[in-house]
Amino acid sequence: MQDDIDWVRVLLSWWPFIVMIIAWIVVMRVSRQRTASGATMIELYEQQIAETRRTNATLERIAGALEAQTPLGVRSHR
């Protein structure tokens, strides 16, 4: 009878760790799931970051061209 009580105590003391491990497994499975296009969520985020970088580079080139067009003695209203 005492052995049964000891096992219950052990299980009760370890339940938070078991729940965290199960939650980690679920999160890993969800993050590896594929979207309708076949790409994982991580791949989609990487594509979004690459697109944002390309957009930023384009905007920097446009800003540089606009600054080059303004006369040197005239400052913009910033």
Buried (B, 14 or more C-beta within 10 A) or exposed (E): EEEEEEEEEEEEEEEEEEEEEEEEEEEEEEEEEEEEEEEEEEEEEEEEEEEEEEEEEEEEEEEEEEEEEEEEEEEEEE
